[in-house]
């Protein structure tokens, strides 16, 4: 029997779930969902092994990065930039020393490097200074100096154990220990030729006072300083000193009575002027006003 228009209060509980359920739904999904809900508590039994791993995996990046950073920082910690700034960092000095420490790899090594330094040094150079400049031990410097000393003197240097080795001839220069250091000097045997070269190779010209003093000495020799000063009217000490250094004049004894030093010209002056003797000096008259030569000569005699 069909009930039309009659509302059963108890039917509301039975039909409302069906009405609220979507179309095409059945009771089986509900049952399955209930089974899944009831089955879910069993999953935690299988997941406990994974759950501890997840916190560890989440914490691994933090825990692993910290040791890496500390280890990385430990590598950089020895490098400390001074307060002066990056330009004074130790790494720069290390690089420079590494570059200069290659002197032993250059042909000739320490020995040739010492020769190069001594060739330009104006004062004696100590073993300590050579060691610091070449960045080698003082023992290596002393060994090289001993080799150079023997080689320059024509002796066996001790290196190269060759029985057929012939001792070299002495060099024109020698190595001397002076004032706690080492310096190159011309060998004494060649002093006359060295002196001749030095005096002939003077490129600087004489000063005007020196020329005037030289002329007075050349025409009035031998003369004293007082005679030259009397003729020139000024002190001639500096000019005479310059002429002596150039070896254009020399001492020629003492004046009788006063004991003053006499000066005369040297053969070097004749060589520079292209003259054989003083008699070939040109006369003063053409270069002086009338009566000047006689006055000058007379003043010199006084």
C-alpha positions as CSV (number, residue, x, y, z in Angstrom):
1,X,0.0,0.0,0.0
2,X,1.3,3.3,-1.0
3,X,1.2,6.0,1.6
4,X,0.5,9.3,0.1
5,X,0.8,12.4,2.1
6,X,1.5,10.6,5.2
7,X,4.8,11.4,6.9
8,X,6.4,8.8,9.1
9,X,8.7,10.4,11.7
10,X,10.7,7.2,12.0
11,X,11.4,7.1,8.3
12,X,13.5,10.3,8.5
13,X,16.4,8.5,10.1
14,X,16.4,5.7,7.5
15,X,15.9,7.8,4.3
16,X,18.1,10.9,5.2
17,X,21.4,9.1,4.9
18,X,20.3,7.7,1.6
19,X,19.1,11.0,0.3
20,X,22.3,12.8,1.4
21,X,24.4,10.2,-0.2
22,X,25.5,11.0,-3.8
23,X,23.9,9.3,-6.6
24,X,25.3,5.9,-7.6
25,X,26.9,5.4,-4.2
26,X,26.4,2.1,-2.5
27,X,26.9,0.7,0.9
28,X,30.1,-1.1,0.0
29,X,32.2,2.0,-0.1
30,X,31.0,3.0,3.2
31,X,31.9,-0.4,4.5
32,X,35.3,-0.2,2.8
33,X,35.9,3.2,4.2
34,X,35.1,1.9,7.6
35,X,37.4,-1.0,7.1
36,X,40.2,1.4,6.0
37,X,39.5,3.5,9.1
38,X,39.8,0.6,11.3
39,X,42.8,-0.7,9.4
40,X,44.7,2.6,9.6
41,X,45.8,1.9,13.2
42,X,47.8,-1.0,11.9
43,X,49.9,1.2,9.6
44,X,51.7,3.0,12.4
45,X,53.1,-0.5,13.3
46,X,54.8,-0.6,9.9
47,X,55.7,3.1,9.9
48,X,57.6,3.5,13.2
49,X,60.8,2.4,11.3
50,X,60.3,5.3,8.9
51,X,59.1,7.9,11.3
52,X,62.4,8.1,13.2
53,X,64.2,8.4,9.9
54,X,62.1,11.4,8.8
55,X,63.3,13.6,11.7
56,X,66.8,12.4,11.1
57,X,66.5,13.2,7.4
58,X,65.1,16.6,8.3
59,X,67.9,17.2,10.8
60,X,70.7,15.8,8.6
61,X,71.2,18.9,6.5
62,X,71.5,21.0,9.6
63,X,73.7,18.6,11.4
64,X,75.9,17.8,8.4
65,X,76.3,21.4,7.2
66,X,77.6,22.5,10.6
67,X,80.6,20.2,10.6
68,X,81.3,21.0,6.9
69,X,81.3,24.7,7.7
70,X,83.5,24.3,10.7
71,X,85.9,22.1,8.7
72,X,85.9,24.6,5.9
73,X,86.5,27.4,8.3
74,X,89.3,25.5,10.0
75,X,91.1,25.4,6.6
76,X,90.9,29.2,6.2
77,X,91.7,30.0,9.9
78,X,95.5,30.1,9.4
79,X,95.2,33.0,6.9
80,X,94.8,36.2,8.9
81,X,94.8,39.5,7.1
82,X,96.8,42.1,9.1
83,X,95.3,45.4,10.3
84,X,97.1,47.1,7.5
85,X,94.7,45.7,5.0
86,X,94.7,43.0,2.2
87,X,97.8,44.6,0.6
88,X,99.9,43.4,3.5
89,X,98.5,39.9,3.6
90,X,101.1,37.2,4.3
91,X,100.1,35.3,1.1
92,X,101.6,38.2,-1.0
93,X,104.9,37.9,0.8
94,X,104.9,34.1,0.5
95,X,104.3,34.4,-3.3
96,X,107.1,36.9,-3.6
97,X,109.5,34.7,-1.7
98,X,108.5,31.7,-3.7
99,X,109.4,33.6,-6.8
100,X,112.8,34.7,-5.6
101,X,113.6,31.3,-4.1
102,X,114.1,30.0,-7.6
103,X,117.6,31.4,-7.8
104,X,119.1,27.9,-7.4
105,X,117.2,26.8,-10.6
106,X,118.9,29.5,-12.7
107,X,122.1,28.5,-14.5
108,X,125.0,29.3,-12.2
109,X,122.7,29.3,-9.2
110,X,123.8,30.9,-6.0
111,X,127.4,31.5,-7.1
112,X,126.4,33.5,-10.2
113,X,123.8,35.4,-8.2
114,X,126.5,36.5,-5.7
115,X,128.7,37.7,-8.5
116,X,125.9,39.8,-9.9
117,X,125.3,41.4,-6.5
118,X,128.9,42.1,-5.8
119,X,129.4,43.6,-9.3
120,X,126.9,46.4,-8.5
121,X,127.6,46.8,-4.7
122,X,129.5,49.9,-3.8
123,X,130.3,48.7,-0.2
124,X,131.3,45.3,1.1
125,X,128.4,42.9,1.4
126,X,128.2,40.5,4.4
127,X,127.2,36.8,4.3
128,X,124.0,37.6,6.1
129,X,123.0,40.2,3.6
130,X,123.7,37.9,0.7
131,X,121.7,35.1,2.4
132,X,118.7,37.4,3.0
133,X,118.8,38.7,-0.6
134,X,119.0,35.3,-2.2
135,X,116.8,33.5,0.3
136,X,119.3,30.7,0.9
137,X,121.3,29.6,3.9
138,X,124.4,31.3,5.1
139,X,126.2,28.0,4.7
140,X,125.3,28.0,0.9
141,X,126.6,31.5,0.6
142,X,129.9,30.8,2.3
143,X,130.4,27.7,0.1
144,X,129.8,29.8,-3.1
145,X,132.1,32.5,-1.9
146,X,134.9,30.0,-1.3
147,X,134.4,28.7,-4.9
148,X,134.6,32.2,-6.3
149,X,137.6,33.1,-4.2
150,X,139.5,30.0,-5.5
151,X,138.4,30.5,-9.1
152,X,139.5,34.2,-9.2
153,X,142.9,33.2,-7.8
154,X,143.4,30.4,-10.3
155,X,143.1,27.7,-7.7
156,X,141.0,24.5,-7.7
157,X,137.6,25.4,-6.4
158,X,137.0,21.9,-5.0
159,X,133.8,21.3,-6.9
160,X,133.6,18.9,-9.8
161,X,135.8,16.0,-8.8
162,X,137.5,15.8,-12.2
163,X,141.1,14.6,-12.2
164,X,141.7,16.0,-15.7
165,X,140.4,19.4,-14.7
166,X,143.0,22.2,-15.3
167,X,143.1,25.0,-12.8
168,X,141.9,28.3,-14.4
169,X,144.2,31.3,-14.8
170,X,143.8,34.1,-12.3
171,X,141.2,36.7,-13.2
172,X,141.8,40.4,-13.5
173,X,139.8,40.9,-10.3
174,X,139.7,39.2,-6.9
175,X,137.4,38.7,-4.0
176,X,138.4,40.3,-0.7
177,X,137.0,40.2,2.8
178,X,136.8,43.8,3.9
179,X,135.1,45.3,7.0
180,X,133.1,42.1,7.7
181,X,131.9,41.8,4.1
182,X,133.0,40.8,0.6
183,X,133.8,43.0,-2.3
184,X,135.3,42.7,-5.8
185,X,138.6,44.6,-6.5
186,X,140.9,44.9,-9.4
187,X,143.9,42.7,-9.0
188,X,147.0,44.6,-7.8
189,X,149.0,43.3,-10.7
190,X,147.0,45.3,-13.1
191,X,147.0,48.6,-11.1
192,X,149.1,50.6,-13.6
193,X,146.8,49.8,-16.5
194,X,143.7,50.4,-14.5
195,X,145.0,53.8,-13.3
196,X,145.9,54.8,-16.9
197,X,142.4,53.9,-18.1
198,X,140.7,55.8,-15.2
199,X,142.7,59.0,-15.8
200,X,142.2,58.8,-19.6
201,X,138.5,58.0,-19.4
202,X,137.4,61.0,-17.3
203,X,134.4,62.4,-19.2
204,X,133.7,65.4,-17.0
205,X,135.3,68.6,-18.0
206,X,137.4,70.7,-15.7
207,X,135.9,73.7,-14.0
208,X,136.9,77.2,-15.1
209,X,139.0,77.8,-12.0
210,X,140.8,74.5,-12.6
211,X,141.6,75.5,-16.2
212,X,143.0,78.8,-15.0
213,X,145.1,77.2,-12.3
214,X,146.4,74.6,-14.7
215,X,147.5,77.4,-17.1
216,X,149.3,79.2,-14.3
217,X,151.1,76.0,-13.3
218,X,151.9,75.1,-16.9
219,X,153.5,78.4,-17.7
220,X,155.1,79.2,-14.2
221,X,156.1,75.7,-12.9
222,X,157.1,74.8,-10.4
223,X,154.9,77.0,-8.3
224,X,153.3,77.0,-4.8
225,X,149.7,77.4,-3.9
226,X,150.5,80.9,-2.7
227,X,151.9,81.8,-6.1
228,X,148.9,80.5,-7.9
229,X,146.5,82.4,-5.6
230,X,148.5,85.6,-6.0
231,X,148.3,85.4,-9.8
232,X,144.6,84.4,-9.9
233,X,143.6,86.6,-7.1
234,X,141.6,83.9,-5.4
235,X,142.2,80.8,-3.3
236,X,143.3,77.9,-5.5
237,X,143.2,74.9,-3.1
238,X,140.0,73.3,-4.6
239,X,141.4,73.7,-8.2
240,X,144.7,72.2,-7.3
241,X,143.0,69.3,-5.5
242,X,141.0,68.6,-8.6
243,X,144.0,68.7,-10.9
244,X,145.9,66.3,-8.6
245,X,143.0,63.9,-8.7
246,X,143.1,64.0,-12.5
247,X,146.8,63.4,-12.4
248,X,147.4,66.5,-14.5
249,X,149.8,68.0,-11.9
250,X,152.0,66.5,-9.2
251,X,154.1,67.6,-6.3
252,X,157.6,68.7,-7.3
253,X,159.4,69.1,-4.0
254,X,159.6,72.0,-1.5
255,X,160.3,75.6,-1.9
256,X,163.6,76.7,-0.3
257,X,163.1,78.8,2.7
258,X,159.3,78.5,3.1
259,X,159.1,74.7,2.7
260,X,155.8,75.2,0.7
261,X,154.9,72.4,-1.7
262,X,155.8,73.0,-5.4
263,X,153.6,71.8,-8.2
264,X,154.4,71.0,-11.9
265,X,152.5,69.4,-14.8
266,X,152.7,65.7,-15.7
267,X,153.3,63.8,-18.9
268,X,149.5,63.1,-19.0
269,X,148.9,66.8,-19.7
270,X,151.3,66.7,-22.6
271,X,149.6,63.6,-23.9
272,X,146.2,65.2,-23.7
273,X,147.4,68.4,-25.4
274,X,149.3,66.4,-28.0
275,X,152.7,68.0,-27.1
276,X,156.1,66.5,-26.8
277,X,157.4,69.0,-24.3
278,X,156.5,72.2,-22.4
279,X,158.5,74.2,-25.0
280,X,155.7,73.5,-27.4
281,X,153.1,75.4,-25.3
282,X,151.7,78.3,-27.2
283,X,152.9,81.8,-26.2
284,X,150.6,83.8,-24.0
285,X,151.0,87.1,-25.8
286,X,148.4,86.5,-28.6
287,X,145.8,85.7,-25.9
288,X,146.4,88.6,-23.5
289,X,146.3,92.4,-23.8
290,X,149.5,94.4,-24.2
291,X,151.9,94.1,-21.3
292,X,149.7,91.7,-19.4
293,X,152.0,88.7,-19.9
294,X,155.0,90.7,-18.4
295,X,152.9,91.9,-15.5
296,X,151.6,88.4,-14.7
297,X,155.1,86.9,-14.9
298,X,156.6,89.7,-12.9
299,X,153.9,89.2,-10.2
300,X,154.6,85.6,-10.1
301,X,158.3,86.2,-9.6
302,X,157.6,88.5,-6.7
